Amino acid sequence: MNNEILTIERIRNGLLKKEFSALELTKHYLKKIEREDKKVMAFLTISEDLALEQAKKIDELIEKKEDLPPLAGVPCAIKDNILVEGIKCTAASKILENYIAPYDATAVKRLKESGAIILGKTNLDEFAMGSSTEYSAFFKTKNPLDLERVPGGSSGGSAAAVCANFAIFSLGSDTGGSIRQPAAFCGVVGLKPTYGTVSRYGLIAFASSLDQIGPLTKNINDCKIVFDIIKGKDEKDSTSVDLKDDFEPSNFDIKNVRIGLPKEFFINGINTKIESRIKEAIRFYEKMGAKIVEISLPHTRYALACYFLISRAEASSNLARYDGIRYGLSETSSSGLKNFWDYYCKIRGNGFGKEVRRRIMLGTFILSVGFYDAYYLRAAKIRTLMIKDFERAFNEVDFILTPTTPDLPFKIGEKEEDPLEMYLSDIFTVSANLVGLPALSFPVGKVDNFYASLQIMGKWFDEAKMFELAKLYERYYDDK
């Protein structure tokens, strides 16, 4: 069985033609993970019993000749900050090391109802705070394209699992680029949906106004299929929205499309080989009939600083709940502990890693009396100005194209002691989170042993049109 050529559609056809059973396919993937993940380290937990049980149910449907749900028998992986009932969910942190999820996240529930097979939970930077998956409390994930390099982060395990063909697709979470950046580093497709299109119920929060669940897949069509299943209103998430999708793909005409290139994103310092591939993709769209327009998004120059302040402040607030009393890590020994304060400090000091502690301390400082107006409030005002910049831009253009990352994956350990340098790998991705836009990253050509990836940002709730634009280049690239 060739994992590399399998897609959602091919699996469905294979099951219907009885070329293989869901159980056979699931066992094949589980064995592949057992055999090969020792090198990549993409998974924190393997949910073998759950996967085999789900596969048997799909085979029963086939045997009874009943209609198959859209993801029937499709093996997938879930980032370990998204809850799967009965399965450990650690957020790659010691403070949640033995936490068992008591319910399904809404996105997971919808995957289960669609017949997906959940193989396990993938590694991440602790509490999704990082850009390399080096900040996991348990181990570092490696890039399947080069085991000496990082897979990106924080959804590095999810991206690596798809890249290594351990799963057909995976779910990740994106707070400032945590789906798109690892997708680019691993040469796969990654979508950060419009804020609110996918329920955050069951996602362990990092920064609530920025977080969004999204898919990582092998191709654009699979990405669209998974997104269509997990999106939609959820009564358990008041920020979720009910999408009215009246777009017809057959009506998409590239000759009527205006594409914006923000001058603030095409800057000195981009890897020249990546820049060359991005420009080739832009020329392709222009040749196909799209109108290319230079635009300006002046306040995006402050995007990284703005993201830094808002995300740390929200992280400080969200992670205050981890006190070792209600759930998670606890201290049974009272030796040397005089009062609750000693207990609290010991739990959080031992439970959180250095990057999480760094962000909590910065966030607490930002929100403190005397600094709230100077930092958090000012960042919130800049965020509003950025939204207005994008609103003006989308009055002129239909899509905005940028590189996803400025450079290729860096070596493991190369930037671990220089967090500011690591934060720069998100320089092109954070804007979409701050303004709530959908953003899609997909590979547009080989660069050395890796890939250059193009980022498409569309108007709010325009994911369907973004998929069509991306498919045009994907077909062109596949035919080359």
PAGU-48619 format. One record per residue (C-alpha): x, y, z; residue in one letter. Coordinates in steps of 0.02 Angstrom, whole numbers, plus 50000, padded with zeros to 5 digits. Layout:
<recs>
XYZA/...
</recs>
This chain:
<recs>
500005000050000M/500775016549945N/500385029750077N/501125043749972E/499775043249838I/498305040849955L/497075055249973T/495335056550047I/494545053249878E/495675038349838R/495335030450007I/493465032049981R/493585024149808N/494715010349874G/493495005950013L/491995005749895L/492934994749771K/493524983749916K/495344985749868E/495664986350055F/494624987450213S/494615001750338A/495364989950467L/496784984850350E/497145003050310L/497135008150492T/498304993950544K/499464998650401H/499605016550464Y/499815011250645L/501224999550597K/502045013150493K/501985025050641I/502685011750758E/504085007950636R/504575025350578E/504035038250707D/505505033950818K/506505045450704K/505235059350674V/504395059650845M/502775067050779A/501595058350901F/501405060451088L/500015047551105T/499415033550991I/497555029851009S/497625012250937E/496065005451023D/495005020150967L/495665019250789A/495345000650770L/493595002450844E/493185016550722Q/493875006450575A/492794991350618K/491235002350618K/491655008650443I/491894990950379D/490194986350452E/489395000550354L/490214994450195I/489664976550227E/487874982350252K/488014993050094K/487515008550189E/488025026150135D/489775030750190L/490095047250279P/491305059050187P/492875054550286L/492505036050306A/494095026350346G/495255041350326V/496695040650453P/497045057250538C/498015064750683A/497505077950810I/498635091050889K/498795087551074D/497955103551131N/496295098151052I/495235086551159L/494785068751107V/493665060351234E/494535046951337G/496255050851264I/497665059751355K/497795078351311C/499395086251378T/499655101951273A/501465095351279A/501595101551458S/502075092851620K/500655102051705I/499385091851604L/500445076151587E/499095064251648N/497535073951598Y/496225063151510I/494995072851401A/493215070951469P/492385075951305Y/492705078851120D/493135095751048A/491775100950926T/492975099350778A/493435081750835V/491615077150860K/491245082350681R/492715072150616L/492095056850710K/490335059150641E/491105060050466S/491985043350488G/493785049050513A/494985037150601I/495955045650741I/497685037850751L/498365048550892G/498875065250964K/500345075050893T/501755084550977N/501805103450989L/502705117651075D/502055117951254E/500325126151258F/500625130451073A/501945143251123M/503355141850998G/503855141050816S/504885125050808S/504125111250919T/505735112051020E/504785118451172Y/503795102651202S/504035096451381A/504295078651318F/505365078351161F/505775087851002K/504935083550838T/506035082750683K/505685087950506N/505395072450397P/506225081450252L/507835083250353D/507945075650526L/509235088550581E/507985102750557R/506405108450645V/504665105150573P/504065122450627G/502805125750762G/501815125650861S/500875112550756S/502515104250708G/501945086650754G/500365088450649S/501345094850498A/502685081350518A/501365067650529A/500625072650361V/502325075550281C/502955058350338A/501345050050275N/500855044550450F/499125051950421A/498105058350275I/497725074450366F/497895082150538S/497135095950642L/498195109950711G/497895126550795S/498505143350732D/498785158250847T/500095167750747G/500545155850607G/500605139250699S/499755129750557I/500465139050407R/502285140450460Q/502515121650496P/501515117750339A/502795128050242A/504285120050331F/503615102550295C/502975105850118G/501125102550153V/499525112750143V/498915122350296G/497375133150324L/497045146150459K/495175149150438P/494265165450467T/494095168250654Y/492465160350710G/492195148550564T/492815133550665V/492265131150845S/493615132950977R/492635122451101Y/493835109051163G/495405118451111L/496575122151256I/496725141051248A/498325150751218F/497675167751159A/495795166851139S/495565181451018S/496875174050901L/496725154950914D/495905145250773Q/495825126650731I/496235121750552G/496785107150442P/498475101850374L/498365090850219T/499315084150069K/498345094249940N/497085108349921I/495575097249888N/495845087350049D/496025103750143C/494355109750076K/493485093450120I/494105093650301V/493735112150322F/491955110050258D/491665096450389I/492365105450542I/491695122950506K/490035130150562G/489075137150708K/489265128950878D/488145133651023E/489585129651141K/490675143251064D/489875160551062S/491195166950939T/490755153950807S/489735159050655V/488505150650539D/489215151550362L/488065153850214K/489095146150075D/488285151449911D/489905151649810F/489925140649655E/491695135049606P/491145134349424S/490875153149429N/492685156649480F/493575165549337D/495395170149361I/495205183949231K/494065193249351N/495275191649497V/496315205849567R/497835200449670I/498705212249790G/500555211549831L/500895221449991P/502545230449977K/502825228350165E/502945209350143F/504175208849998F/505685214950094I/507555212350103N/508025196750200G/506895184150114I/507835168850055N/508195172549871T/507695155049815K/506025156449905I/505755173649831E/506095166849657S/504775153149677R/503505165549746I/503785177249599K/503585162549479E/501885158749557A/501375177049541I/501885177149358R/500835161549332F/499275170149399Y/499635185549294E/499855174749140K/498195166349177M/497335183249171G/497335189649350A/497715207949378K/499215210649492I/499145226349600V/500435233149721E/499595237949884I/500125244950051S/499695238550225L/500645251750323P/500225246150500H/500795228150470T/502555234150510R/501955233850691Y/501095216950675A/502425206350761L/502575218350908A/500675219750919C/500495200750917Y/501865199051047F/500935210351170L/499165203951143I/499605185451140S/500665186351298R/499315196051391A/497965183551343E/499115168851383A/499435175651557S/497565176651588S/497145159651511N/498515149951601L/498065156851772A/496865142051791R/498295129451804Y/498525129751992D/498685111052029G/497035110352122I/495625108651997R/496505097151872Y/498195093251799G/499835092051894L/499675091252084S/500875089752228E/500445076252353T/501945078852464S/501835093252587S/503685092452628S/504395110052637G/502735118152590L/502155130852720K/500625138152636N/499595139152476F/500805151552398W/502245139152414D/501145125452339Y/500585136652194Y/502365142052152C/503005124152157K/501625117852042I/501835131551913R/503735132151928G/503905113351898N/502425111651781G/502785125251653F/504295125651537G/505405140851516K/504545147751360E/502825146751442V/503485154851602R/504295168451497R/502655172351409R/501615171951569I/502805184051655M/502825195951507L/500935195051493G/500685198551677T/501835213551664F/500905220051511I/499245219151603L/499885226551765S/499345243351834V/500325257351752G/500785247251598F/499095241651529Y/498795258051434D/500585259251375A/500665241651303Y/499055231451289Y/497875245851249L/499085253051121R/499265236051038A/497365234451031A/497255251450944K/498575246250816I/497585230350786R/496075241050741T/497135251250621L/497745235150540M/495955229450514I/495585245850426K/497145243550317D/496505226650259F/494735233150232E/495435246750117R/496535234050027A/495065222449995F/494115236649915N/495465236149781E/495905217649771V/495115200449797D/496635191449869F/498305195949947I/499835185149909L/501405184350016T/502765171750059P/502275160850208T/504005161250286T/505555171550250P/506735156750256D/506915137750252L/506805127050410P/508225130450531F/509255117350620K/508685109950785I/509435120450926G/509965134550810E/508755147450881K/508215139451044E/509205151651150E/508695166851047D/506795168051060P/506725184950971L/507565177350818E/506345162750821M/504845174450833Y/505365182250666L/504895166150575S/503075171450602D/503325188850527I/502205185450375F/500865175450465T/500355185150622V/499365198550529S/498005186350477A/497705181450659N/497655199250721L/496315204250594V/495415187550589G/495695184150404L/495785166950322P/497525162350262A/498085147250162L/499865141050142S/500345128750006F/501955123449920P/502385131449753V/504035123049713G/505575114149779K/506985123949858V/508475112749895D/507705098249996N/506245108750053F/504825119249979Y/504395137349952A/502625140750009S/501425154349954L/500185162050074Q/498485167450010I/497485179250119M/495675181850067G/494225192250124K/493355186950283W/492415170350253F/493115168650076D/493945151650104E/493015143549958A/493725156249834K/495465154449908M/495405135749877F/494975138649694E/496415150849671L/497625138549752A/496995123849649K/497465132949488L/499295133449536Y/499275116149612E/498645108749447R/499965118749353Y/501355113049469Y/500795094749466D/500825094949276D/502605101649266K/
</recs>
